[in-house]
Amino acid sequence: MKIIVLLKPIPDLSNIKISKGRGLVFELNPRIMNPADRNALEFALSIKDKMPSEITAITLGDEKTGSLLKEAIAMGADKGILLEDAAFAEGDGLANAYVLSLAIKKLGSFDLIICGNTAEDDTIGEVGPRLAEIFNVEQATFVTALSSILDKKINVDRLTGVDSHSNIEIDMPAVVAVNKDSNKPRVPSAIKIMKAAKAEIIKWSAQDIGADTAKCGAAGSAIRITNTFVPEG
């Protein structure tokens, strides 16, 4: 089973710096793994516990973001890929899905792409569905649990309302978007953390994945944030 897990670095929302002149100053805070993506990684690892699987973690960011990948390796991912290029900066879901799709194509075939259902810094949740569209594969969103995997089909539980769930079966390859708090992510041992610290992180630039920089980052984004401010009162 070839599994790709997408990890997004987000600001530490427990320590947001607020300025009336500048709004939310995210860049002053350390970047952490998006909580729902941690649940997505645990979802992938639970599959690996049941059957032979290779898990590749991918993230967009800079050198510091590589720590997320080492954290993923410590938890049980087999390798980490950092997509690092100035052209990738400030991308929205459209641009980021484009970049991620090229990296995934470079890796070759896959059985599952697993990501968090939403990121806590924007709560949009569009990257998973966009990737499903790009690869023309089935998808399951708001996923809360894995029921079974058999004969290239995956059966999952998903949230359909405040207190309602449904069980669906989709064909693989597929995209699965996992809800925050849907499982309890494992905590790696000190030995695994030390081994992961020495792990080599693969780094790919726009050129490495054959990206058109006009479709990446801010240049390729459909959304433009012109101002961020603190509401009065």
Sequence and secondary structure as in RCSB ss.txt:
>XXXX:A:sequence
MKIIVLLKPIPDLSNIKISKGRGLVFELNPRIMNPADRNALEFALSIKDKMPSEITAITLGDEKTGSLLKEAIAM
GADKGILLEDAAFAEGDGLANAYVLSLAIKKLGSFDLIICGNTAEDDTIGEVGPRLAEIFNVEQATFVTALSSIL
DKKINVDRLTGVDSHSNIEIDMPAVVAVNKDSNKPRVPSAIKIMKAAKAEIIKWSAQDIGADTAKCGAAGSAIRI
TNTFVPEG
>XXXX:A:secstr
 EEEEEE EEE GGG  EETTTEE GGGS EEE HHHHHHHHHHHHHHHHS  EEEEEEES GGGHHHHHHHHHH
T SEEEEE  GGGTT  HHHHHHHHHHHHHHH   SEEEEES  TTT    HHHHHHHHHT EEEEEEEEEEEEE
TTEEEEEEE SSS EEEEEEESSEEEEE TTSS      HHHHHHHHT   EEE TTTTT  GGGSGGGG S   
        
